[in-house]
Amino acid sequence: MFGTIRNRLILIAVLVAVSIFYLFPRDVTVRERRADGVMRDTVMTRVPLKLGLDLRGGMHLALELDQSSKVSANPKADIERALQVLRKRIDEFGVTEPLVQQEGDERIVVELAGIADPARAKSIVQKSAFLEFRITDKSGALERAMPSMERALRTLGLNAPAGAPKAPSAVEQLLGGDSAKAASDTASITGGVLSTLIQPAEAAGIQASPGEYAVSEAAFPRVDSLLNIPQVKSLWPRNVEFLWSGAPLSAGVNQYRLFYVVDEQPIITGENLIDATAAIDPLTNGPIVRFELDRAGGRKFGTETGRHIGDFMAIVLDRRVQGRPPVIQGRIDRSGQITLGNRSLQEAQDLALTLRAGALPVPLKVVEEREVGASLGEDSIRGGIVAGIVGTALVILIMVGYYALSGVLAIAALVFYVLFTLAGLSVIEATLTLPGLAGLILSIGIAVDANVLIFERIREELDRGKTVRLAIDEGFKHALPAIVDSSLATILTALFLFQFGTGPVKGFAITLIMGIFASLFTAIFVTKTFYLLWLKRRPDMTTLSVGKLRLFHDAKYNFIDLRKYAYGVTAVILAIGLGFLLLRGLQYSVEFTGGTLMQVEASAPVNDAGVRSALDAAGIRGAEIQPFGSDREFLVRARAEATAEAPDVNNTELTASRVRQALDSELGAGRYKVVRTEAVGPKVGGELRQQALLAILLSFVAVLAYLAYRFEWRFGLAAIAATAHDILATIGFIAVANLEVSLVVVAGLLTMVGYSLNDTIIIFDRARENLKKHPKESFHDILNRSVNETLPRSILTHGTTLSTLFALAVFGGEVIRPFALVMFFGVFTGTFSSIYIASPVLLYIEQRWPGAHARGLRHLAQPTPPAPGGRKPHPAR
């Protein structure tokens, strides 16, 4: 279908048009159902690419336990549980980089980047999501208790004399004229306020179930208030509770709030729930939420519903009855559904999200809501932009200078790559954060790497005397397996990071995945289309402008025989890193350790860069400076200062004192005031660190399985050994350089792992090809040949990457510089391990546990004798 140039150009043009469409802001119409059941259209402006909290800022919510509705026996445990639940909810809310952090002993801070619907976000954060199933009362308990509750109200002066034919003046004072008139026209059960306002649902024209009553929507707040007066509440019937419906119900021209009398003890709660999904009921065309219970919950639910066949069961969420109670017609085991009446599908989706995340132990109330600025600061963002421009210019210079006109084609394809990647992120409404940018940088390196692989293959085919057209076709054909293998292995790693990681790890993974798919298309499809257009314009071309400079062309270095020296070098590097780890340990940032938060209000606009420099000079490294409401007000999050007496305690006073010293030197003593100072918990909780570690371990298993399928298990094991070496070496470098372990550094570490793995697979893919091309050559020589043949590609790819990292280190600012330093070291150790760790380990494994290859005879132990000078000539090609 895409064999002709015309069809190729049509596909590229369509993708470009779609990408441009998604990258421009536009108004979209969203249809939703209002509470009264009427559908409405809302016009919203769709932002093409959302920036994360660290780049753009967003909404700040301060939450506290709402003790008015439920007294907590263990507030500390409830706060910890609430932190876990909120992190799960917000991770499912979208691909963002939220901040969910404990502040003080009783407060949780939530910061959400660029939220378009703050009300919806607040609802998801605050919703308790406590699910219960209760049987409705059929014994008439309300009617029996009504007289005593009326007498209590009369004693308090809030009720009329019994038997009054009309609503009395006391009711008028309580409810107002219209409500009193409505009440006076209602049939009475016993003649008081409650019995006048609470009527059987049938009297309101509603087909009712046992224990179901109706109250006019206007009187609903007043009735609820009267029922909860302590003297009245003490007279509620035993073993039952009074609950309201979650939304009003229309009956004719009137609106009613349904009132339920239900058993005090639920037959089961949402603690046994394992899944919940939103859907549309095909019978009513209304939204529903389908749920599934675990085995224990299913057994209990089945037993209880079997005992109550014929009874009505209220489905209660946060003490509000959802929909009309259904009649139990038979035993219900592990699954069911919640009907939401006139709610919208989005509300159903939000409910399913909160149910999956779990219930809050105690309701939360919003005590503070503000707009916050980007945590990186304008200086860091400007530095990142400058670094990006400089890095891109260096990449263009290297590619064009080395590959001539072919390099120009690669840069043109790179422009399409950036366009497609950003459009893909816009389509899935992803949020771009600093770790996400790290994933973008890695995928740019992979995109350049794919073009370098293709160009080097084309050069090899031209050296063999093939025509230009045949050399291009063969170059793409031979480069394709290496490109696909390295890309898919990296995608597997990213998928596990996305599945099990949270927050910044997910942001990194989704950007990396999107970038790899875009790089595959541009390198393989777009670049070849450019070559075909070039050939069409010059069909008589006898040579190809692919550059004359040839670094390490026809290299024959004996890398494998240097493995013992390499092992010694890596042992020294690891030993030094281990020594620093044991003696000094890793310095974790406030994101991991928690620390001190200070809200500062200055008398004049504040310069982020100046405050950050002053804090660094005062010995407070890695502090976050974040605008908070105005350009004169900001937050400082600083790592806890340890003392000899309490090395593990968040010493708020000591940290605050040092911050004040830095502010005095920068802003001037007396020219600012500290609004508040509090201890804050870590942004990255212990469970998130465990999930990130699990993601990395499982990604190793996935890579091993993939390489075992594509190559042999020996290749996969050697690749993992090299990658593990790089992780350990880089952690040692972080300790030696005394870098703070922040989310930025973690992003650099993840990016380095991707580069290392990609480099190793490129060599192994060439080794697999050489095993078939040179069946009688020893495995020792095969590996040497493969490393030498891929050496030009390694030098070019890493050269372009290092040029970008150099720009980031010089121009990126204090916040981004640690990422660049970690990556700079990671590129060197990744190259070293691919040559001197992965290949020798593969040779050892092959010698220790030989496998069957298609090359026939094995000569593992008989490498070709080395030539003088330490070089080993390859057999004739």
N, C-alpha and C positions, 0 to 999 in steps of 0.2 A: 504493500500500500504506500509506503514511504520510500520506494525505490527511486522515484524521480525527484529531481531538484524542486520542481513546482510543488509537489505535495509536501515536501519537507518545509519549504518556505511558508506554505499555508498554515501548517501546524505551528511553526514558530510564531507567525504573526498572530494566530488565535490566542496562543498562550501569553504573548506580550500584551494583547488587548485586554484579556481577562485580568492579568496582573495589574495593569494600570488602573482598571476599573476598581479593583479591590484596594488599591493604594491611595485613592482619593476619597476624602470625606464625602458622605452623601446622606440624604435623609431617607430613612426607612420607616414604613408603617407597620406597627405592631398591633395586632387585634387581640383584645383580651376581654374577658367577661367580668363585669362589675358585680358587686355583692348582691344587687337586686336582680341579677340574671340578664341584664341588657348588655349586648356586645358593643364595644366601643373601639375606635381606631385611634392610636396615639402615634404621632410623628416624632421620631427620635433621630438625632444626628449620629451616624455611625462613624466612630474614629477608626482610621485604617490600621494603626499599629499603636497599641497601648504601651506606655513606658511604665516600668516598675517603680516601686516606692523609692528605691535608691536613686533613680534617674529623674523622677518626676514629682514625687510626693504623693499625697493622697489624704485619706480620712483617718483621723485619730479618734479612737473610742477608749474611754476608761470605764471599766466595768467593776462592779462590786457585788458580793453576794447579797441577795435581797432577803434579809432575815424577817421581813414583815410577813412573808407568805409561808416561810418554813424555817424554823429555828434549827441551825446546824449544830450537831453534837461535836463535830470535828472539823472546824473551818479550814485548817491546814490541809487535811486530806481532800476536802471538797474543792479547794483551789487547785490542787494538783490534778484532780480528776477533770475539772472544768478546763484546764489548760490542754489536756489530751483531746477532749471532745471538740473544743474550738479549733484546734489545729487540723483535726480530721475534717470538720465541716468546711473550713476555709480552703483546704487543699482540693476538696471536691467542687467548691464554688467556682473555680477557674484556675487556669495555669498562671498563677501570680507568684510574687515573692512577698508574702505577708509577714508582718511582725506580730507574733503572739507571745507576750512576755509578762511574767509576774512582776509586779511593782509593789514593794512593801509586803505586808503580810496578808492583806485582804483585797488587793486590787489586781486586775488583769488589764493590760494595755493591748489593744488590737489596732494595727495600722494597715490599711488596705490601699493599694495603689490605684489611682485613677478610676475610682468606682463611679459608674454612670448612674446607678440607682442606689443612693445611700440608704433609702428607706428599706429596700429589700435586703441589703447587706445587714442592717441593724436587726431586722426581723430574724434572719438566719442565725445571727450571733446570739441574740437574746432568747430565742425559743428554747424552752426546756426540753421539748420532745419526749415527754414521759408518757408512754402509751400503756393503756389499761383496757381490759375487757371486763365489763360489769353487767350483772343480770339486773333488769329493771324490777322494781317492787310491784307485786300484785296483791298485797295484803291490805291496801288502803291505809298505810301508816301515816300519810300526810293528813288525811281527814281526822284521824284519831288525835293527832297532836295539835291540830289547828286551834281548838278552843283555849288550851293553856297558853299557846303563843300569843293569841289575841289578848288574853288577860294580862300578860306581861307587858304588851304594848300599851294597854289601857292604863296600867299602873305608871308607866313612864310618860303618860299624857300624849301618846302617839297614835291612839286608836279612838274610834267613835263608840258611843254607847251601843251595846248589843241591840240589834233589831231596828236600827235606824233605817228608814226606807230609802234615804238618799245619802250620797257621800257627804259627810259632815264637814264643818269648817276646818277641823284639824287636818283632814285629808287635803282640803284646798290649800292650806298653808304648806303642807308637805309636798304635794304634787303639782300645784298650780291649777288654774281654772280649766284648761282643756283636758288635762289628765284626770282631774276630779270628775268632770262631766262624763268622760269615757268610763271611769270607774263606776259612776252611779247607774249607768245603763247596763251594767254587767250582772248576770245572775249571781246570787250570793250563796255560799255554802253555809256560813254561820253568821254573816252579817258584819264582820270587822273589815279592817283595811286589807289584810292579807287575803282573807277569804273572798273579798270583793275583786281584788286584782288578779289573784291566781284562780283560773277557771279550768275545768276539764277541757282537754283539747277538742273534744267533740262539740262543745258549746261554741267554739270559734270556727266551726266548720272544717276542722282538720281530723282526718281519720287517724285515731290515736291508738297507741299501744298501752298496756298497763304501766302505771307510774309516770305517765307523760301528761304535762299540763301546759297551758298557754298563758303568756303575759304580753300585753301590748308592748311594742318596742319602746314607746315613749315612757312607760312605767317601769321598764326593766331595771334601770340603775337604782331607782328608789326601792323596789322590792328586794333587790339584792342587798342593799344597805340595811334594810329593816331585818332581814333574815340573819344578818351577821352581827347584830347587836348582841353582846355577850349574854344578856339576860334571856334573849330569845334563842340564841344558839344552844344554850344549855338545855333547852326543852325539845331539841330535835329528837325524833324517834331513835331508839337504839338500833344499832346494826345497819343503819342506812345513812346515805349522804344525799345532799341536794346539789345538783349540778345543772348548769345551763348549756344550751346548744352553742355551737361555735359561731353561728351566723343566723340572722333573722330569716323568717319564713313568711312568704306572702300567702294570704288567704283572702281572695276577693280584692277589695281595695285597701285592706288593713294589713299591717305587718305585725307579726308576733315573734316573741322570743320564747322558744320552748324550754320548759322547766322539767327536770327529771328527778325522780326519787329512785336511787339505785342502791344495790347492796354495798355495804361499807368495804368488804373485802373483795378485791378483783379476783377473777378466776385465773388470770395470768397477766403478766406485765410485759413490756417491751424488752426486758432484760434478756429474754430468750430469742430476740429477733436477730436474724443473720443477714437479711437482705430486704430491700424495699425498692420498687420501681414504679414510676408514674405511667399511666396509660389512659386511654379513652374507653369508657364503657360502651360497647356497641349497641346496647339496648337503650340507654338514656342519652348517649352522646355527651355525657358529662365526664369530668375528670375523676379518676380513681387512683388509689395507691395499692398495688399488690404487695403483699408481704410474705415472708417465709420465716419459719421458726426453726431453731435447732432441734435435735432429736428429743432431748429432755423436755423442751417446751412443747413439742408436738405431742408427746405422750400425755403430758398434763392437760393440754388444751383438748385433746381428744376425749380424755376421761371426763372432764368437767362439762363439755358440750354434750356428751352422751347422757349425762345426768340431767341436763336441762332442756331436753327436746320439747319443743312447744313453747318455751319461754322466749322472751325478747332480750337481746344482748346489746347493750350500749357500748360503742367503741369510743373511748375517752382519750383525748390527747391534751396534755397540760390542763387537766380538769375541765375540759370542754367536750361535750358530746359531738362527735363528727357524724353528720348525716342523721337519718332516722334509724332507730334501732331495728335491726333485722330479726326475724323470728328464726330460732334454731330449728331446722327441719331434719337434721341428722348429725351424726358425729363429724366434727371438723378436726383434722389432724394438724399438718404442718404449714398450711398456707391459707390465705384468705385475702380479702380486699377491704379497703376503707373508702366509702363513698363521700365525696366532698361537696355535693350539692351544686351551688352556683359559683363555686370557686373557679379560677382560671387554671389552665394546664401548667403554667409556670408555678403557681402556688402548689400544685400537686408535686411538681418536680422538686421544689424547695423542701416540701414535707418529706419526700422520699430521701432526700439528701440528709436532712437532720436525723431521720430515723436510722439510717445506715451508720451515721457517726456516733450514735448513742445519745442517751439523755444526760442533761446536766444534773448534777446531784442536788443543786439548789438554784432557783431562778436567779438571773443576773439583771442588774439594773444599770443603765447608762448614767454615770455621774459626771461625765465630761465628754464633749464632742467638739473637735476642732479640725481645721485644715493644717497639714504639715508640709514642709518643703522636702526636697530631695536630700537624702542622707549623705550622698557623696559630696554635695556642695558644688556650686557653680564653677569653682576653680578646677575641680577634678573632671567635671563634664567637659569644660573647655579644653583641658589638657588632653582628654581622651579623643576629642574631635581633631585637635592638631596632630596627635600621634597617629590617628587613623589616616589623615591626609598624607603625612610624611611616609608612613609605612606603605601606603598604596603607591605612592610615587616611586619608592625604592623597588617594589615588586615589578612595576612597569619597566623601570630602568633595567633591572636584571633580566627579565624575560625578553624584552626587545633587544637588549645588547647581546644576549647569548644565542637567541633563536631567530633573530632578524625578523623577516615578514611573518614567519610562523608564530613568533612571539606576539606580534600584533594581533593575529587571529585569536591566540589564547587570551589576551587581555580583553578583546571584544566579547569572547565567550564568557569571561569573568563578569562583565557588565550584566549579561543576561542572567548569570548565576545569582548575583546580588538581587536583581529584580524579582526573579522567581522565588527566591528564599523569603524575602520580605513579604511578598504577596501571599505565599503559603502560610506564613505566620499570621497574616491579617485574616485569611479565610477561616482559620481555626480560632481566631480571636485570642491569640496567645499574648502574653505580656512580656516585653523585652526588658531584662534586667542585666546587671553586670555579669553574673554567671552565664546568662543567655548570650551575651556578647562574646564571652569566652568560647562558647560552643560555636558561634558564628566564625570566630577567628580560626578555630580548628578546622571547620568545614571549608573555609577559604583555602587553608593549606592543603587540604585533600583535593580541592578543585584544581589548584595549581599543580599538585603532584600528579593528577591524572593526565593533564596535558604534557607534563614533562615525560611521563612514561610513554605516551604516544609518540612524542617527538623523537625520543631516543630509539624507539623501535623503528620508526621511519628511517632514521639515520643508519641503523644496522642493515635494513633492507637495501638502501641505496648503496651502502658499501659493498653489498653482494652483487651489484651490477644490475639490479632490477629497474624497470621503468618507473617513472614518477607515479603514474596511476597505480601500478601494482605495489609499489613500495608503500603508498598511502593505505591501500586496502589491507596489505599484510601487517603494516604497523598497527592499525586499529584492531585487527583480528588478534594479534599476539598480545597486545596490551590489555585487551578486554578481561581475560581471566584474573589478572592481578588486580585490576581496578575493582572488579565485582567482589572478589574475595576480601580485599582489605575493607571495602565499604560495608559489606554485609556483616563482617566481624565487628566493626565499629558500631553498626546499627544494633546488633544483638546486645552489646554492652550498654548502649544508650537506652534500649527498651527496658532492661532490668533496672537501670538507674531511675527511669521514669515510673516504673511500676512500684518499686519499693522505696524510692527516695521521696523526699518532701521538699516543699519550698524551693530554695535555690538549686538543689540537685535536679528537680523536675524541669526547672527553667533551662538549665544547661542541656539536659537530655533532649527536650523537644526541639530546641533550636538546632542542635547537632543533627538530629534525624532529618529535619526539614532541609538543612543545608546539604547533607549527603545526597539526598534524592535529587536536589537541584543540580549538584555538581556532576552526578552521574549523567544526567540528561544533557547538560551543556558540554561536558567534555567529550562524550561519545557521539551525541547527535548533532549539536550545534556546531562544534568545531569541524566535524567531518563535512557538514553542509557548506561551511565556508571554503573548505578545500575543494569540494566539487564545483562550487561557483568559480573558484580560481582556475581550475582545470578547464572549465567550459569556456572561459574567456581566452585561455591560452592552451588550446589542445595540442600544440606542437612543442610544448615545454619539455626540455630534455634534462633539466636540473631543477631542484627545489630550493627556495630560499629558507633554509632551516638552520642557518648560522654556520660560521667557519671555526669558531672557537670550540675546542674539544678538550675539556678537562678530563684527565684520567682516561683518555681513550685507549682502548686495548690494554688496560692495566692487568698485570699478572702478579700482584702481591700475594705472598704466602701468609694470609691472615690466620688460617687455622693452626699453623705450626707455632704461632705466637700466643696460643691460648693460655699456656702456663704463665707467661708474663702478664697477660691480661687478668688472669685469676688473681695474681699477686696485687696488681693495681686496684682491682675492685675490692679485694680483701682489705687493703689499706683504707680505701675510701669508706667502706662500711664500718671498719673499726673506728675511724675518726668520728664518724657520725654517731655510732653507738656510744663512744666515750662522752661526747657532748650531751647525748640524751641522758646518760646516767648521771653525769655531773651537774648539768644545768636543767635538763628536761625541756619540754616544749612550753613556749609562752603562749597561752591561749588568750584570745581577745575577749572583750566583754560579751560578744555574741555567744561564746561557749561557757564562760565562767559566771556571767552576771557581773554586777558592779554597782556603780553609783550613778544615779540620774540627777542632774541639776537643771532646773528651768531658770533661765537668766533673762532679765529684761534690761537692755542697755538704754542709755540716753540718746544714742545716735545710731544710725544704721551700722550693721556689723559686717566685717569682712571675714568670710569663712576661712580663707587661706591664712590670714593673720592670726586668728584664734588657734587654728590647728598648729601653726608653727610655734606659738607660745606654749601650747600644751606639750608639744614634743620637747621643747627646751626645758620644761619643768619636769621632764622624766615621765610624762603620761603619754605613752605611745599608743597608737591605734584608737584613740578616742573618736567618737562620732560627733559631728557638729551638724545639727539639723534645724533649719528654720521652723518656727512654730508660731503661726498666726500672722506675724508681721516681720518686716526687715529689721526690727529692733529687738525681737524676742527669739530665743533659740534654746534648743536642748543640748546638753552635753552628756553623753553616755561614756563613762570612763571605767576601765577595768578596776576591780577591787584591789586596793593596796594591802598587801600582807604585812604582818608584823611578826617579830620573833616569838611573841607570846601566843599569837593566834594566826598562824600562816595560812589557814584555810578559811578564815572568816572574812566576810565582806565588810571591811572597815570603812564605813561610810564617812565618818568624821575625818579620818586621815586623807582619804581621796578628795573629799570636798575642800579640805584645807589647801591641798596642792593645786586643785583647779582654781581656787580663788587667787592664789599667788600668780598663776599664769594670766588670769583675767586682769589682775591689777597691773601687770606689766604691759598688757596689750591694750586694754580699754581705759585704764586709769582708775586708781582707787576712788571710790565714791561715785563713779560714773555708770554704775550698774547696780542692780539689786538681784539677789537670788530669791526667786519666788517660792521655790520648794526644793528640797533635797530628799531623795528616797533611795533605798536599796532596791535594785531590780534583779530579777532572775535572768537566766540565760535565754537568748532568742532560740538557740538550738538545744532542745531538751535531750535528755538521755535517750529517750525512745527513738528520737530522730537520728541520733548518731548510730544507734544499733541498726536501724533500717538502712542507713547509708552503707554501713559495713556489710550487711547482708546482701545489698544490691551488688556491691563489688565482687563478693565471693561467688554469688550466683552467676554474675556475668562471666567470671573465669570459667565456670563449669560450662556455660553456653558456648564460649569460644572454643574450649577443648572439644566439645561435641561437634561443633561445626567443622573445625579443622580435621577432626578424626574422620568426618564424613567426606570432606573435600580432598584431604590428603591421607594421613594416617594419624592415629592417636599420638604417635611419637612427635609429630610436628606440633600438635596442640600443646603437649606437655612442655616442649622446649619453648614455645611462645609464651606460655604462662610463667615459666621460670624467668625468662628475660623481663617480662613485665613486672613480676614481683621484685626482681632486683632493682628495677627503676624506681618503684614505689619506695623501697627501703632506702635507696641512695638519696632520693629527693627529700624524704623525711629527715635524713641525716643532714643534708644541706640546709634545710630549714632550721635545724638545731644549731648548726655551726654559724650560720648567718644571723642567728637570733631573731628571726622573723616571727611576728605574731601570727599564730594560726587563726585566721579569720575566714569568713566565707569566701573572700576574694582569693586567699591562698588555697583553699579547698578547690575552688574552681580551676586554679592553675594546675593543681595536682591531677584532677580529672582530665584536663586537656592534655597533660603530658602523657597520661596512660594511653589515650587515644593515639597520639603520635607514635609512641613506642610500638604499640601493637601494629599499627599500619606499616611501619618500617619493616618489622620482622616478617610480616606476611608477604610483602613485596619480594624479599629475598627467598622465602620458602616457595613462592609461586614460580620463581625462575628456576629454583632447584628441581621442582617437580617437572618442569619442562625439559631441563637438561638431563634428567634421568631417562627420559624417553629418547632424546636426541643422541645421547652418548651412553648406550647401555653397557659398554665394557669399561667405562672409566670408573675409577674407585669413587666411593661416596665422599671420601676426603677431598678429592680433586673436584668433584661435582660441586661441593659447597664452596670451595675456593673460587671456582669459575663463576658461580652464581653471585657471590659477594662482589667480585671484580666487575662483572657485567652490569650490576645495578648501582655501582659506585657513582657514576656521573649523575644518575637520577637522585641519589641521596644527597650529594653535594648541592645540586641546584635547588631541590625542595627545601632542604634545611637552610640554605642560604637565603631564600625568600622569606622563610619563617623567622629567621634570626634578624633579618632587617626590620620586619614589622615589630618584633619584640624590642629591638634596640630603640625604635621610635617610641614605643610605649614606656620604656624605662626612662628615657630622657625627657619626653614631653608629657607623659601621662599623669603626672602629679603623684602625691604621696599615697593616695588611696589605691591607685592602679599599679604603682611600681612594684609592690610585692608579687602581684600576679606575673608581671613581666620577668622578674628575677627567677621565680620558680620555673616558669616555662623555659627561660634561657638555659638554666641548668638541665632541665628535663630533656630539651632537644639534644644536648651533648650526650647525656647518659643514655638516651634512647638510641642514638646512633651507635654508641659504644656497645651497648648490650645486644643490638641486632647482629653486629659483626662478631663480637668476641664472647658473647654469652649464649645467645640463641643457637647460633650455628655449631659451636663446639659441644654444647649440651645435646643437640640433636645427633651429632656424630657419636657421642658417648652412648646415648640411648640406643642408637642403631647398632652399635657394636655389642652392647650388653644384651639387648633383646632384639635380634634381627627380625626384620619383616620381609614380606614378599613384595617385590616390585616388578613392573613390567619389563625391566631392562635386562632380565636374564641373569647372567653370571654375576656374582658379587666379588668385589675386590676391596673389602672394607679396610683391611689391614695393610694393603700394599699401595700407599700413595706414590705418585711419581717422584723419583729422587729429586731433591732440590738442586737448582742450578747454582753456580757460584754467585755470591752476593746475597744469598738468602731468598732469591726469587725462584719460583717454580714455573717453568713454561707449561702452558696448556697444550694438550695434544692438538694436532693440526685440525683446523676448522674446515 
